[in-house]
Amino acid sequence: VCAHHVRSCSSIRFVKSKYVCVFDKSAFKFSHQQRLFRTSAVSCGQIVQFKLSDIGEGITEVTVKEWYIKEGDSVSQFDSICEVQSDKASVTITSRYDGIIRKLHYNLDEIAYVGKPLVDIEIDASKGIASKEDVVETPAMSHEEHTHQEIKGHKTLATPAVRRLAMENNIKLSEVVGTGKDNRILKEDILNYLAKQTGAILPPSPKAEIIPPLPKSETVPAAPKDKARKIPVPVSRPVVFSGKDKTEPITGFHKAMVKTMSAALKIPHFGYCDEIDLTQLVQLREEMKPLAQIRGIKLSFMPFFIKAASLGLLQYPILNASLDESCQNVTYKASHNIGVAMDTEQGLIVPNVKNVQACSVFEIASELNRLQALGSAGQLGTNDLTGGTFTLSNIGTIGGTYAKPVILPPEVAIGALGKIQILPRFNGKGEVFKAQIMNVSWSADHRIIDGATMARFSNLWKSYLENPASMLLDLK
């Protein structure tokens, strides 16, 4: 054994194994062997500086929002290192190597820069490492691709093999229902989810039994709703009077809003307002809610608003277009990627539902549920926040009837929806009836959209919502 270490140690490589016998045993044991083992221990680990790679979209700096590891922790490939937030999206940084975390270069809420070290990792040199260029780079994985997605503090449980399978098939683990212990996602869950998307037939996995809704005669009567006017309750936040001015840098989504709104206000806006009678739609939604609940979907009015807008855009494609900077060319978008403005703790964000023209109302509702869950947790990815072609802002969920929405470039139109109010209206016979009224405010780019086009689109959108059954004639 001593001879083996003598041959392998570079510091005394000149010593031949046949001469080991001439050394005094005690002297070799204490003066050489101890030093040899110490030298060997140092050579087993190599510190690698893990740099923040280019996330794309022209992002040069991000804010560190959460560390998933601490110094001294062991990490494996594809393990989440940290969560960072740019002015466009939240991104999860994952590990490419197996090793031990030796240093974190940033604290929470500090600004990290692309190309600068993020963490130091000690890796096993005996297993071999990649080239120096690869060692210092770590891939950034956006939330539409990452496998350690957290929604409201709940971490998705899955083995590395399952995560890799999900990544290879571009499947979001947040959309897969885990059937393992503690809702752990198994390989069978991924395959079953993939089968639903592709139409393949696989052995059924154990699922909870779906209980159909009770007949109306057996349903438990709902508690009467309080008809009294709701009084706004102030947000309970500790008020601190320091007596000093405070200056904070604009970061994250607030920084993106500054850039977007500065560009948006260069567009000449045209405004158009109207009111919609949603009495029939309110009744239809109440009938559809139990069916949606069976599918695990929370059905709001927004999916109907979005689908009606998509049907209107088929007739007026100029509203689903973009104008180049020189105002010389108009690009008509084939996909209806309709954005929904959301008020979150991180600020105003506008994720969008992709390809609405090919989606059912239930599919739109399901996608909205996903976007709202990710938005509340600050987990929306770049793909969710980019590529929008038309936007609806439901300001009525907070309050107000009319608004003056600002267009999100490169889009050319946006709508703001007011709150639904019960108001008296007259029918065709001159009789007063109780109506569910909502106001809508449109803004359009007056450089390419005239008032008549905006009014006709609004009238068509209004007709779909006031007579929901009419949408069936145009659905594809």
PyMOL commands that set and color helices and strands:
alter all, ss='L'
color gray80, all
select helices_A, chain A and resi 2-8+10-12+17-22+25-44+125-127+132-135+160-168+173-175+181-183+187-198+252-264+279-294+302-315+317-320+356-358+361-376+382-385+395-397+451-466+468-474
alter helices_A, ss='H'
color red, helices_A
select strands_A, chain A and resi 45-52+61-67+74-75+80-85+90-94+99-104+111-113+117-124+137-138+140-142+150-151+154-155+269-277+321-323+330-332+338-344+347-349+352-353+390-393+413-426+432-445
alter strands_A, ss='S'
color yellow, strands_A
deselect
rebuild
show_as cartoon
